[in-house]
Amino acid sequence: MKSKYFVLVGLVVLAFVLGACGGSSKSAFPTGKFVDTKNDQGGFIFNEDGTWEAYNGIYTMAKGTYSATDTT
């Protein structure tokens, strides 16, 4: 149980880092629902309007906004 939360917290931190490093221009950032493949519980939803949320299968754990830029 603790390992699920550890992974979820790690993913939330990664999302914050990606959001902090991004700019405001349009990019090809993948949007949609990303689910833990081991047990289909918990994951992230990245919307095209720049919002995201992390959930644990039942409850929304965190919400925010993101932005990404293409650095290539």
Predicted model as a PDB file, atoms N, CA, C, CB and O in Angstrom, pLDDT in the B-factor column:
MODEL        1                                                                  
ATOM      1  N   MET A   1       0.821  -1.177   0.000  1.00 58.00           N  
ATOM      2  CA  MET A   1       0.000   0.000   0.000  1.00 58.00           C  
ATOM      3  C   MET A   1       0.875   1.255   0.000  1.00 58.00           C  
ATOM      4  CB  MET A   1      -0.939  -0.010   1.201  1.00 58.00           C  
ATOM      5  O   MET A   1       0.592   2.210  -0.723  1.00 58.00           O  
ATOM      6  N   LYS A   2       1.939   1.255   0.810  1.00 63.00           N  
ATOM      7  CA  LYS A   2       2.826   2.407   0.867  1.00 63.00           C  
ATOM      8  C   LYS A   2       3.536   2.611  -0.461  1.00 63.00           C  
ATOM      9  CB  LYS A   2       3.844   2.241   1.989  1.00 63.00           C  
ATOM     10  O   LYS A   2       3.785   3.747  -0.863  1.00 63.00           O  
ATOM     11  N   SER A   3       3.865   1.516  -1.149  1.00 68.00           N  
ATOM     12  CA  SER A   3       4.570   1.656  -2.421  1.00 68.00           C  
ATOM     13  C   SER A   3       3.686   2.314  -3.475  1.00 68.00           C  
ATOM     14  CB  SER A   3       5.047   0.290  -2.916  1.00 68.00           C  
ATOM     15  O   SER A   3       4.195   3.030  -4.337  1.00 68.00           O  
ATOM     16  N   LYS A   4       2.366   2.088  -3.427  1.00 68.00           N  
ATOM     17  CA  LYS A   4       1.454   2.742  -4.369  1.00 68.00           C  
ATOM     18  C   LYS A   4       1.477   4.246  -4.167  1.00 68.00           C  
ATOM     19  CB  LYS A   4       0.021   2.205  -4.206  1.00 68.00           C  
ATOM     20  O   LYS A   4       1.525   5.004  -5.135  1.00 68.00           O  
ATOM     21  N   TYR A   5       1.442   4.679  -2.920  1.00 64.00           N  
ATOM     22  CA  TYR A   5       1.472   6.100  -2.623  1.00 64.00           C  
ATOM     23  C   TYR A   5       2.832   6.705  -2.965  1.00 64.00           C  
ATOM     24  CB  TYR A   5       1.141   6.340  -1.155  1.00 64.00           C  
ATOM     25  O   TYR A   5       2.905   7.851  -3.407  1.00 64.00           O  
ATOM     26  N   PHE A   6       3.903   5.947  -2.765  1.00 61.00           N  
ATOM     27  CA  PHE A   6       5.234   6.418  -3.118  1.00 61.00           C  
ATOM     28  C   PHE A   6       5.326   6.666  -4.620  1.00 61.00           C  
ATOM     29  CB  PHE A   6       6.302   5.407  -2.674  1.00 61.00           C  
ATOM     30  O   PHE A   6       5.865   7.685  -5.052  1.00 61.00           O  
ATOM     31  N   VAL A   7       4.801   5.738  -5.416  1.00 65.00           N  
ATOM     32  CA  VAL A   7       4.794   5.900  -6.864  1.00 65.00           C  
ATOM     33  C   VAL A   7       3.923   7.086  -7.256  1.00 65.00           C  
ATOM     34  CB  VAL A   7       4.297   4.616  -7.552  1.00 65.00           C  
ATOM     35  O   VAL A   7       4.309   7.881  -8.113  1.00 65.00           O  
ATOM     36  N   LEU A   8       2.764   7.212  -6.645  1.00 64.00           N  
ATOM     37  CA  LEU A   8       1.866   8.323  -6.957  1.00 64.00           C  
ATOM     38  C   LEU A   8       2.503   9.663  -6.604  1.00 64.00           C  
ATOM     39  CB  LEU A   8       0.539   8.161  -6.213  1.00 64.00           C  
ATOM     40  O   LEU A   8       2.407  10.614  -7.379  1.00 64.00           O  
ATOM     41  N   VAL A   9       3.141   9.749  -5.460  1.00 63.00           N  
ATOM     42  CA  VAL A   9       3.814  10.986  -5.060  1.00 63.00           C  
ATOM     43  C   VAL A   9       4.950  11.290  -6.030  1.00 63.00           C  
ATOM     44  CB  VAL A   9       4.353  10.879  -3.611  1.00 63.00           C  
ATOM     45  O   VAL A   9       5.156  12.448  -6.395  1.00 63.00           O  
ATOM     46  N   GLY A  10       5.684  10.270  -6.447  1.00 65.00           N  
ATOM     47  CA  GLY A  10       6.755  10.463  -7.423  1.00 65.00           C  
ATOM     48  C   GLY A  10       6.230  10.992  -8.743  1.00 65.00           C  
ATOM     49  O   GLY A  10       6.852  11.859  -9.356  1.00 65.00           O  
ATOM     50  N   LEU A  11       5.101  10.483  -9.183  1.00 65.00           N  
ATOM     51  CA  LEU A  11       4.505  10.955 -10.423  1.00 65.00           C  
ATOM     52  C   LEU A  11       4.001  12.385 -10.292  1.00 65.00           C  
ATOM     53  CB  LEU A  11       3.371  10.041 -10.839  1.00 65.00           C  
ATOM     54  O   LEU A  11       4.100  13.166 -11.238  1.00 65.00           O  
ATOM     55  N   VAL A  12       3.467  12.729  -9.139  1.00 65.00           N  
ATOM     56  CA  VAL A  12       3.013  14.107  -8.910  1.00 65.00           C  
ATOM     57  C   VAL A  12       4.207  15.060  -8.961  1.00 65.00           C  
ATOM     58  CB  VAL A  12       2.277  14.230  -7.542  1.00 65.00           C  
ATOM     59  O   VAL A  12       4.124  16.129  -9.565  1.00 65.00           O  
ATOM     60  N   VAL A  13       5.306  14.678  -8.333  1.00 60.00           N  
ATOM     61  CA  VAL A  13       6.500  15.508  -8.358  1.00 60.00           C  
ATOM     62  C   VAL A  13       6.998  15.665  -9.793  1.00 60.00           C  
ATOM     63  CB  VAL A  13       7.600  14.905  -7.465  1.00 60.00           C  
ATOM     64  O   VAL A  13       7.379  16.763 -10.200  1.00 60.00           O  
ATOM     65  N   LEU A  14       6.997  14.583 -10.554  1.00 63.00           N  
ATOM     66  CA  LEU A  14       7.402  14.642 -11.957  1.00 63.00           C  
ATOM     67  C   LEU A  14       6.507  15.588 -12.738  1.00 63.00           C  
ATOM     68  CB  LEU A  14       7.369  13.248 -12.584  1.00 63.00           C  
ATOM     69  O   LEU A  14       6.995  16.355 -13.568  1.00 63.00           O  
ATOM     70  N   ALA A  15       5.222  15.546 -12.489  1.00 67.00           N  
ATOM     71  CA  ALA A  15       4.298  16.443 -13.179  1.00 67.00           C  
ATOM     72  C   ALA A  15       4.591  17.893 -12.830  1.00 67.00           C  
ATOM     73  CB  ALA A  15       2.849  16.099 -12.824  1.00 67.00           C  
ATOM     74  O   ALA A  15       4.533  18.760 -13.702  1.00 67.00           O  
ATOM     75  N   PHE A  16       4.905  18.171 -11.573  1.00 64.00           N  
ATOM     76  CA  PHE A  16       5.246  19.535 -11.179  1.00 64.00           C  
ATOM     77  C   PHE A  16       6.533  19.992 -11.865  1.00 64.00           C  
ATOM     78  CB  PHE A  16       5.394  19.630  -9.653  1.00 64.00           C  
ATOM     79  O   PHE A  16       6.629  21.134 -12.314  1.00 64.00           O  
ATOM     80  N   VAL A  17       7.508  19.108 -11.944  1.00 58.00           N  
ATOM     81  CA  VAL A  17       8.772  19.457 -12.602  1.00 58.00           C  
ATOM     82  C   VAL A  17       8.534  19.736 -14.076  1.00 58.00           C  
ATOM     83  CB  VAL A  17       9.811  18.328 -12.433  1.00 58.00           C  
ATOM     84  O   VAL A  17       9.050  20.715 -14.614  1.00 58.00           O  
ATOM     85  N   LEU A  18       7.760  18.888 -14.729  1.00 62.00           N  
ATOM     86  CA  LEU A  18       7.455  19.110 -16.139  1.00 62.00           C  
ATOM     87  C   LEU A  18       6.701  20.414 -16.336  1.00 62.00           C  
ATOM     88  CB  LEU A  18       6.643  17.946 -16.701  1.00 62.00           C  
ATOM     89  O   LEU A  18       6.958  21.147 -17.291  1.00 62.00           O  
ATOM     90  N   GLY A  19       5.781  20.703 -15.445  1.00 63.00           N  
ATOM     91  CA  GLY A  19       5.037  21.952 -15.536  1.00 63.00           C  
ATOM     92  C   GLY A  19       5.902  23.166 -15.294  1.00 63.00           C  
ATOM     93  O   GLY A  19       5.718  24.196 -15.942  1.00 63.00           O  
ATOM     94  N   ALA A  20       6.841  23.064 -14.374  1.00 59.00           N  
ATOM     95  CA  ALA A  20       7.710  24.201 -14.060  1.00 59.00           C  
ATOM     96  C   ALA A  20       8.704  24.478 -15.179  1.00 59.00           C  
ATOM     97  CB  ALA A  20       8.458  23.948 -12.758  1.00 59.00           C  
ATOM     98  O   ALA A  20       9.092  25.626 -15.394  1.00 59.00           O  
ATOM     99  N   CYS A  21       9.115  23.445 -15.884  1.00 59.00           N  
ATOM    100  CA  CYS A  21      10.097  23.613 -16.957  1.00 59.00           C  
ATOM    101  C   CYS A  21       9.450  24.026 -18.270  1.00 59.00           C  
ATOM    102  CB  CYS A  21      10.874  22.330 -17.156  1.00 59.00           C  
ATOM    103  O   CYS A  21      10.138  24.468 -19.190  1.00 59.00           O  
ATOM    104  N   GLY A  22       8.152  23.887 -18.363  1.00 55.00           N  
ATOM    105  CA  GLY A  22       7.471  24.183 -19.621  1.00 55.00           C  
ATOM    106  C   GLY A  22       7.229  25.659 -19.815  1.00 55.00           C  
ATOM    107  O   GLY A  22       7.281  26.448 -18.872  1.00 55.00           O  
ATOM    108  N   GLY A  23       6.965  26.015 -21.054  1.00 52.00           N  
ATOM    109  CA  GLY A  23       6.628  27.389 -21.398  1.00 52.00           C  
ATOM    110  C   GLY A  23       5.151  27.483 -21.709  1.00 52.00           C  
ATOM    111  O   GLY A  23       4.369  26.619 -21.313  1.00 52.00           O  
ATOM    112  N   SER A  24       4.771  28.524 -22.414  1.00 51.00           N  
ATOM    113  CA  SER A  24       3.363  28.718 -22.700  1.00 51.00           C  
ATOM    114  C   SER A  24       2.992  28.397 -24.145  1.00 51.00           C  
ATOM    115  CB  SER A  24       2.981  30.124 -22.386  1.00 51.00           C  
ATOM    116  O   SER A  24       1.827  28.527 -24.521  1.00 51.00           O  
ATOM    117  N   SER A  25       3.957  27.981 -24.957  1.00 52.00           N  
ATOM    118  CA  SER A  25       3.635  27.687 -26.350  1.00 52.00           C  
ATOM    119  C   SER A  25       3.045  26.293 -26.497  1.00 52.00           C  
ATOM    120  CB  SER A  25       4.878  27.822 -27.224  1.00 52.00           C  
ATOM    121  O   SER A  25       3.243  25.425 -25.646  1.00 52.00           O  
ATOM    122  N   LYS A  26       2.320  26.095 -27.587  1.00 57.00           N  
ATOM    123  CA  LYS A  26       1.660  24.823 -27.863  1.00 57.00           C  
ATOM    124  C   LYS A  26       2.705  23.762 -28.183  1.00 57.00           C  
ATOM    125  CB  LYS A  26       0.654  24.965 -29.030  1.00 57.00           C  
ATOM    126  O   LYS A  26       3.686  24.054 -28.867  1.00 57.00           O  
ATOM    127  N   SER A  27       2.514  22.541 -27.704  1.00 58.00           N  
ATOM    128  CA  SER A  27       3.448  21.460 -27.991  1.00 58.00           C  
ATOM    129  C   SER A  27       2.671  20.180 -28.264  1.00 58.00           C  
ATOM    130  CB  SER A  27       4.441  21.259 -26.820  1.00 58.00           C  
ATOM    131  O   SER A  27       1.441  20.159 -28.233  1.00 58.00           O  
ATOM    132  N   ALA A  28       3.407  19.135 -28.529  1.00 76.00           N  
ATOM    133  CA  ALA A  28       2.802  17.835 -28.803  1.00 76.00           C  
ATOM    134  C   ALA A  28       2.777  16.982 -27.535  1.00 76.00           C  
ATOM    135  CB  ALA A  28       3.568  17.106 -29.927  1.00 76.00           C  
ATOM    136  O   ALA A  28       2.992  15.771 -27.597  1.00 76.00           O  
ATOM    137  N   PHE A  29       2.520  17.601 -26.400  1.00 83.00           N  
ATOM    138  CA  PHE A  29       2.469  16.876 -25.132  1.00 83.00           C  
ATOM    139  C   PHE A  29       1.317  15.880 -25.175  1.00 83.00           C  
ATOM    140  CB  PHE A  29       2.308  17.856 -23.933  1.00 83.00           C  
ATOM    141  O   PHE A  29       0.202  16.247 -25.546  1.00 83.00           O  
ATOM    142  N   PRO A  30       1.565  14.621 -24.800  1.00 88.00           N  
ATOM    143  CA  PRO A  30       0.483  13.624 -24.854  1.00 88.00           C  
ATOM    144  C   PRO A  30      -0.574  13.885 -23.790  1.00 88.00           C  
ATOM    145  CB  PRO A  30       1.050  12.213 -24.681  1.00 88.00           C  
ATOM    146  O   PRO A  30      -0.254  14.003 -22.608  1.00 88.00           O  
ATOM    147  N   THR A  31      -1.811  13.972 -24.200  1.00 92.00           N  
ATOM    148  CA  THR A  31      -2.911  14.169 -23.260  1.00 92.00           C  
ATOM    149  C   THR A  31      -3.704  12.887 -23.152  1.00 92.00           C  
ATOM    150  CB  THR A  31      -3.821  15.340 -23.698  1.00 92.00           C  
ATOM    151  O   THR A  31      -3.615  12.014 -24.016  1.00 92.00           O  
ATOM    152  N   GLY A  32      -4.478  12.776 -22.091  1.00 92.00           N  
ATOM    153  CA  GLY A  32      -5.306  11.605 -21.888  1.00 92.00           C  
ATOM    154  C   GLY A  32      -5.141  11.059 -20.485  1.00 92.00           C  
ATOM    155  O   GLY A  32      -4.600  11.717 -19.596  1.00 92.00           O  
ATOM    156  N   LYS A  33      -5.618   9.846 -20.313  1.00 91.00           N  
ATOM    157  CA  LYS A  33      -5.592   9.188 -19.005  1.00 91.00           C  
ATOM    158  C   LYS A  33      -4.437   8.192 -18.978  1.00 91.00           C  
ATOM    159  CB  LYS A  33      -6.950   8.473 -18.705  1.00 91.00           C  
ATOM    160  O   LYS A  33      -4.345   7.314 -19.836  1.00 91.00           O  
ATOM    161  N   PHE A  34      -3.563   8.332 -17.997  1.00 90.00           N  
ATOM    162  CA  PHE A  34      -2.421   7.450 -17.829  1.00 90.00           C  
ATOM    163  C   PHE A  34      -2.606   6.684 -16.529  1.00 90.00           C  
ATOM    164  CB  PHE A  34      -1.079   8.247 -17.833  1.00 90.00           C  
ATOM    165  O   PHE A  34      -2.632   7.278 -15.451  1.00 90.00           O  
ATOM    166  N   VAL A  35      -2.735   5.370 -16.629  1.00 89.00           N  
ATOM    167  CA  VAL A  35      -3.120   4.518 -15.503  1.00 89.00           C  
ATOM    168  C   VAL A  35      -1.970   3.595 -15.138  1.00 89.00           C  
ATOM    169  CB  VAL A  35      -4.385   3.696 -15.838  1.00 89.00           C  
ATOM    170  O   VAL A  35      -1.220   3.152 -16.008  1.00 89.00           O  
ATOM    171  N   ASP A  36      -1.833   3.305 -13.843  1.00 82.00           N  
ATOM    172  CA  ASP A  36      -0.868   2.322 -13.362  1.00 82.00           C  
ATOM    173  C   ASP A  36      -1.195   0.976 -13.995  1.00 82.00           C  
ATOM    174  CB  ASP A  36      -0.883   2.228 -11.803  1.00 82.00           C  
ATOM    175  O   ASP A  36      -2.279   0.439 -13.766  1.00 82.00           O  
ATOM    176  N   THR A  37      -0.281   0.421 -14.786  1.00 79.00           N  
ATOM    177  CA  THR A  37      -0.562  -0.812 -15.528  1.00 79.00           C  
ATOM    178  C   THR A  37      -0.565  -2.064 -14.655  1.00 79.00           C  
ATOM    179  CB  THR A  37       0.448  -0.979 -16.624  1.00 79.00           C  
ATOM    180  O   THR A  37      -1.055  -3.107 -15.088  1.00 79.00           O  
ATOM    181  N   LYS A  38      -0.038  -1.986 -13.458  1.00 80.00           N  
ATOM    182  CA  LYS A  38       0.003  -3.164 -12.601  1.00 80.00           C  
ATOM    183  C   LYS A  38      -1.352  -3.526 -12.017  1.00 80.00           C  
ATOM    184  CB  LYS A  38       0.981  -2.948 -11.491  1.00 80.00           C  
ATOM    185  O   LYS A  38      -1.686  -4.705 -11.902  1.00 80.00           O  
ATOM    186  N   ASN A  39      -2.135  -2.517 -11.646  1.00 72.00           N  
ATOM    187  CA  ASN A  39      -3.413  -2.822 -11.004  1.00 72.00           C  
ATOM    188  C   ASN A  39      -4.562  -1.930 -11.473  1.00 72.00           C  
ATOM    189  CB  ASN A  39      -3.267  -2.698  -9.517  1.00 72.00           C  
ATOM    190  O   ASN A  39      -5.649  -1.978 -10.898  1.00 72.00           O  
ATOM    191  N   ASP A  40      -4.338  -1.122 -12.504  1.00 71.00           N  
ATOM    192  CA  ASP A  40      -5.366  -0.237 -13.065  1.00 71.00           C  
ATOM    193  C   ASP A  40      -5.992   0.689 -12.020  1.00 71.00           C  
ATOM    194  CB  ASP A  40      -6.454  -1.066 -13.716  1.00 71.00           C  
ATOM    195  O   ASP A  40      -7.146   1.093 -12.163  1.00 71.00           O  
ATOM    196  N   GLN A  41      -5.253   1.020 -10.992  1.00 80.00           N  
ATOM    197  CA  GLN A  41      -5.734   1.971  -9.991  1.00 80.00           C  
ATOM    198  C   GLN A  41      -4.717   3.077  -9.861  1.00 80.00           C  
ATOM    199  CB  GLN A  41      -5.984   1.283  -8.621  1.00 80.00           C  
ATOM    200  O   GLN A  41      -3.521   2.822  -9.723  1.00 80.00           O  
ATOM    201  N   GLY A  42      -5.180   4.272  -9.905  1.00 87.00           N  
ATOM    202  CA  GLY A  42      -4.303   5.417  -9.751  1.00 87.00           C  
ATOM    203  C   GLY A  42      -3.636   5.809 -11.050  1.00 87.00           C  
ATOM    204  O   GLY A  42      -3.382   4.975 -11.919  1.00 87.00           O  
ATOM    205  N   GLY A  43      -3.362   7.078 -11.163  1.00 90.00           N  
ATOM    206  CA  GLY A  43      -2.691   7.580 -12.340  1.00 90.00           C  
ATOM    207  C   GLY A  43      -2.923   9.065 -12.497  1.00 90.00           C  
ATOM    208  O   GLY A  43      -3.217   9.778 -11.538  1.00 90.00           O  
ATOM    209  N   PHE A  44      -2.784   9.515 -13.742  1.00 92.00           N  
ATOM    210  CA  PHE A  44      -2.926  10.931 -14.059  1.00 92.00           C  
ATOM    211  C   PHE A  44      -3.858  11.112 -15.239  1.00 92.00           C  
ATOM    212  CB  PHE A  44      -1.563  11.563 -14.356  1.00 92.00           C  
ATOM    213  O   PHE A  44      -3.997  10.230 -16.085  1.00 92.00           O  
ATOM    214  N   ILE A  45      -4.493  12.272 -15.279  1.00 93.00           N  
ATOM    215  CA  ILE A  45      -5.263  12.693 -16.439  1.00 93.00           C  
ATOM    216  C   ILE A  45      -4.694  14.050 -16.847  1.00 93.00           C  
ATOM    217  CB  ILE A  45      -6.825  12.765 -16.128  1.00 93.00           C  
ATOM    218  O   ILE A  45      -4.698  14.997 -16.061  1.00 93.00           O  
ATOM    219  N   PHE A  46      -4.203  14.133 -18.092  1.00 94.00           N  
ATOM    220  CA  PHE A  46      -3.716  15.382 -18.655  1.00 94.00           C  
ATOM    221  C   PHE A  46      -4.713  15.829 -19.718  1.00 94.00           C  
ATOM    222  CB  PHE A  46      -2.273  15.222 -19.253  1.00 94.00           C  
ATOM    223  O   PHE A  46      -4.906  15.141 -20.720  1.00 94.00           O  
ATOM    224  N   ASN A  47      -5.343  16.973 -19.502  1.00 95.00           N  
ATOM    225  CA  ASN A  47      -6.339  17.503 -20.427  1.00 95.00           C  
ATOM    226  C   ASN A  47      -5.694  18.463 -21.416  1.00 95.00           C  
ATOM    227  CB  ASN A  47      -7.463  18.208 -19.661  1.00 95.00           C  
ATOM    228  O   ASN A  47      -4.647  19.045 -21.135  1.00 95.00           O  
ATOM    229  N   GLU A  48      -6.326  18.624 -22.578  1.00 92.00           N  
ATOM    230  CA  GLU A  48      -5.800  19.505 -23.611  1.00 92.00           C  
ATOM    231  C   GLU A  48      -5.831  20.974 -23.204  1.00 92.00           C  
ATOM    232  CB  GLU A  48      -6.578  19.317 -24.884  1.00 92.00           C  
ATOM    233  O   GLU A  48      -5.107  21.788 -23.778  1.00 92.00           O  
ATOM    234  N   ASP A  49      -6.656  21.319 -22.227  1.00 94.00           N  
ATOM    235  CA  ASP A  49      -6.733  22.722 -21.798  1.00 94.00           C  
ATOM    236  C   ASP A  49      -5.626  23.099 -20.814  1.00 94.00           C  
ATOM    237  CB  ASP A  49      -8.086  22.995 -21.164  1.00 94.00           C  
ATOM    238  O   ASP A  49      -5.635  24.206 -20.277  1.00 94.00           O  
ATOM    239  N   GLY A  50      -4.671  22.196 -20.568  1.00 92.00           N  
ATOM    240  CA  GLY A  50      -3.547  22.492 -19.691  1.00 92.00           C  
ATOM    241  C   GLY A  50      -3.783  22.165 -18.235  1.00 92.00           C  
ATOM    242  O   GLY A  50      -3.007  22.591 -17.381  1.00 92.00           O  
ATOM    243  N   THR A  51      -4.834  21.420 -17.924  1.00 95.00           N  
ATOM    244  CA  THR A  51      -5.084  21.011 -16.540  1.00 95.00           C  
ATOM    245  C   THR A  51      -4.754  19.532 -16.388  1.00 95.00           C  
ATOM    246  CB  THR A  51      -6.560  21.291 -16.130  1.00 95.00           C  
ATOM    247  O   THR A  51      -4.803  18.770 -17.354  1.00 95.00           O  
ATOM    248  N   TRP A  52      -4.418  19.140 -15.169  1.00 95.00           N  
ATOM    249  CA  TRP A  52      -4.135  17.741 -14.879  1.00 95.00           C  
ATOM    250  C   TRP A  52      -4.695  17.406 -13.511  1.00 95.00           C  
ATOM    251  CB  TRP A  52      -2.612  17.447 -14.941  1.00 95.00           C  
ATOM    252  O   TRP A  52      -4.965  18.290 -12.699  1.00 95.00           O  
ATOM    253  N   GLU A  53      -4.864  16.109 -13.270  1.00 95.00           N  
ATOM    254  CA  GLU A  53      -5.221  15.636 -11.934  1.00 95.00           C  
ATOM    255  C   GLU A  53      -4.629  14.262 -11.701  1.00 95.00           C  
ATOM    256  CB  GLU A  53      -6.750  15.600 -11.750  1.00 95.00           C  
ATOM    257  O   GLU A  53      -4.508  13.452 -12.620  1.00 95.00           O  
ATOM    258  N   ALA A  54      -4.264  14.018 -10.463  1.00 93.00           N  
ATOM    259  CA  ALA A  54      -3.747  12.723 -10.038  1.00 93.00           C  
ATOM    260  C   ALA A  54      -4.815  12.066  -9.179  1.00 93.00           C  
ATOM    261  CB  ALA A  54      -2.389  12.866  -9.257  1.00 93.00           C  
ATOM    262  O   ALA A  54      -5.451  12.724  -8.355  1.00 93.00           O  
ATOM    263  N   TYR A  55      -5.008  10.788  -9.369  1.00 90.00           N  
ATOM    264  CA  TYR A  55      -6.032  10.091  -8.603  1.00 90.00           C  
ATOM    265  C   TYR A  55      -5.506   8.733  -8.160  1.00 90.00           C  
ATOM    266  CB  TYR A  55      -7.323   9.930  -9.431  1.00 90.00           C  
ATOM    267  O   TYR A  55      -4.555   8.206  -8.737  1.00 90.00           O  
ATOM    268  N   ASN A  56      -6.126   8.177  -7.144  1.00 87.00           N  
ATOM    269  CA  ASN A  56      -5.695   6.891  -6.610  1.00 87.00           C  
ATOM    270  C   ASN A  56      -6.686   5.781  -6.923  1.00 87.00           C  
ATOM    271  CB  ASN A  56      -5.496   6.990  -5.116  1.00 87.00           C  
ATOM    272  O   ASN A  56      -6.695   4.763  -6.231  1.00 87.00           O  
ATOM    273  N   GLY A  57      -7.499   5.942  -7.918  1.00 78.00           N  
ATOM    274  CA  GLY A  57      -8.487   4.936  -8.283  1.00 78.00           C  
ATOM    275  C   GLY A  57      -9.881   5.311  -7.828  1.00 78.00           C  
ATOM    276  O   GLY A  57     -10.869   4.917  -8.447  1.00 78.00           O  
ATOM    277  N   ILE A  58      -9.965   6.068  -6.752  1.00 83.00           N  
ATOM    278  CA  ILE A  58     -11.257   6.478  -6.213  1.00 83.00           C  
ATOM    279  C   ILE A  58     -11.327   7.994  -6.080  1.00 83.00           C  
ATOM    280  CB  ILE A  58     -11.509   5.813  -4.854  1.00 83.00           C  
ATOM    281  O   ILE A  58     -12.279   8.619  -6.546  1.00 83.00           O  
ATOM    282  N   TYR A  59     -10.332   8.576  -5.454  1.00 89.00           N  
ATOM    283  CA  TYR A  59     -10.343   9.999  -5.134  1.00 89.00           C  
ATOM    284  C   TYR A  59      -9.310  10.766  -5.947  1.00 89.00           C  
ATOM    285  CB  TYR A  59     -10.091  10.205  -3.651  1.00 89.00           C  
ATOM    286  O   TYR A  59      -8.261  10.231  -6.306  1.00 89.00           O  
ATOM    287  N   THR A  60      -9.622  12.019  -6.230  1.00 91.00           N  
ATOM    288  CA  THR A  60      -8.646  12.921  -6.828  1.00 91.00           C  
ATOM    289  C   THR A  60      -7.692  13.358  -5.727  1.00 91.00           C  
ATOM    290  CB  THR A  60      -9.340  14.156  -7.510  1.00 91.00           C  
ATOM    291  O   THR A  60      -8.117  13.903  -4.709  1.00 91.00           O  
ATOM    292  N   MET A  61      -6.413  13.120  -5.932  1.00 92.00           N  
ATOM    293  CA  MET A  61      -5.411  13.426  -4.918  1.00 92.00           C  
ATOM    294  C   MET A  61      -4.819  14.828  -5.091  1.00 92.00           C  
ATOM    295  CB  MET A  61      -4.302  12.391  -4.961  1.00 92.00           C  
ATOM    296  O   MET A  61      -4.461  15.477  -4.108  1.00 92.00           O  
ATOM    297  N   ALA A  62      -4.717  15.290  -6.330  1.00 94.00           N  
ATOM    298  CA  ALA A  62      -4.140  16.606  -6.599  1.00 94.00           C  
ATOM    299  C   ALA A  62      -4.612  17.081  -7.960  1.00 94.00           C  
ATOM    300  CB  ALA A  62      -2.588  16.565  -6.538  1.00 94.00           C  
ATOM    301  O   ALA A  62      -4.929  16.274  -8.834  1.00 94.00           O  
ATOM    302  N   LYS A  63      -4.657  18.392  -8.138  1.00 96.00           N  
ATOM    303  CA  LYS A  63      -5.028  19.009  -9.410  1.00 96.00           C  
ATOM    304  C   LYS A  63      -4.086  20.162  -9.675  1.00 96.00           C  
ATOM    305  CB  LYS A  63      -6.507  19.492  -9.401  1.00 96.00           C  
ATOM    306  O   LYS A  63      -3.489  20.718  -8.752  1.00 96.00           O  
ATOM    307  N   GLY A  64      -3.957  20.515 -10.935  1.00 96.00           N  
ATOM    308  CA  GLY A  64      -3.116  21.658 -11.255  1.00 96.00           C  
ATOM    309  C   GLY A  64      -3.164  21.983 -12.727  1.00 96.00           C  
ATOM    310  O   GLY A  64      -4.010  21.485 -13.470  1.00 96.00           O  
ATOM    311  N   THR A  65      -2.242  22.826 -13.128  1.00 96.00           N  
ATOM    312  CA  THR A  65      -2.113  23.179 -14.538  1.00 96.00           C  
ATOM    313  C   THR A  65      -0.700  22.818 -14.982  1.00 96.00           C  
ATOM    314  CB  THR A  65      -2.417  24.702 -14.782  1.00 96.00           C  
ATOM    315  O   THR A  65       0.217  22.721 -14.167  1.00 96.00           O  
ATOM    316  N   TYR A  66      -0.543  22.623 -16.278  1.00 92.00           N  
ATOM    317  CA  TYR A  66       0.774  22.306 -16.816  1.00 92.00           C  
ATOM    318  C   TYR A  66       0.949  23.040 -18.126  1.00 92.00           C  
ATOM    319  CB  TYR A  66       0.956  20.777 -17.010  1.00 92.00           C  
ATOM    320  O   TYR A  66      -0.014  23.502 -18.739  1.00 92.00           O  
ATOM    321  N   SER A  67       2.195  23.136 -18.538  1.00 88.00           N  
ATOM    322  CA  SER A  67       2.522  23.636 -19.862  1.00 88.00           C  
ATOM    323  C   SER A  67       3.797  22.923 -20.294  1.00 88.00           C  
ATOM    324  CB  SER A  67       2.695  25.207 -19.872  1.00 88.00           C  
ATOM    325  O   SER A  67       4.597  22.503 -19.458  1.00 88.00           O  
ATOM    326  N   ALA A  68       3.975  22.793 -21.576  1.00 83.00           N  
ATOM    327  CA  ALA A  68       5.153  22.103 -22.113  1.00 83.00           C  
ATOM    328  C   ALA A  68       5.563  22.775 -23.410  1.00 83.00           C  
ATOM    329  CB  ALA A  68       4.870  20.585 -22.341  1.00 83.00           C  
ATOM    330  O   ALA A  68       4.730  23.294 -24.152  1.00 83.00           O  
ATOM    331  N   THR A  69       6.863  22.753 -23.669  1.00 81.00           N  
ATOM    332  CA  THR A  69       7.381  23.300 -24.920  1.00 81.00           C  
ATOM    333  C   THR A  69       8.228  22.254 -25.605  1.00 81.00           C  
ATOM    334  CB  THR A  69       8.198  24.587 -24.673  1.00 81.00           C  
ATOM    335  O   THR A  69       8.796  21.367 -24.966  1.00 81.00           O  
ATOM    336  N   ASP A  70       8.302  22.371 -26.898  1.00 76.00           N  
ATOM    337  CA  ASP A  70       9.135  21.464 -27.688  1.00 76.00           C  
ATOM    338  C   ASP A  70      10.540  22.040 -27.727  1.00 76.00           C  
ATOM    339  CB  ASP A  70       8.563  21.266 -29.138  1.00 76.00           C  
ATOM    340  O   ASP A  70      10.739  23.156 -28.207  1.00 76.00           O  
ATOM    341  N   THR A  71      11.516  21.294 -27.228  1.00 75.00           N  
ATOM    342  CA  THR A  71      12.888  21.795 -27.156  1.00 75.00           C  
ATOM    343  C   THR A  71      13.742  21.290 -28.298  1.00 75.00           C  
ATOM    344  CB  THR A  71      13.518  21.404 -25.844  1.00 75.00           C  
ATOM    345  O   THR A  71      14.951  21.520 -28.307  1.00 75.00           O  
ATOM    346  N   THR A  72      13.146  20.608 -29.261  1.00 68.00           N  
ATOM    347  CA  THR A  72      13.962  20.094 -30.375  1.00 68.00           C  
ATOM    348  C   THR A  72      13.983  21.039 -31.530  1.00 68.00           C  
ATOM    349  CB  THR A  72      13.454  18.757 -30.839  1.00 68.00           C  
ATOM    350  O   THR A  72      14.621  20.759 -32.545  1.00 68.00           O  
TER     351      THR A  72                                                      
ENDMDL                                                                          
END                                                                             
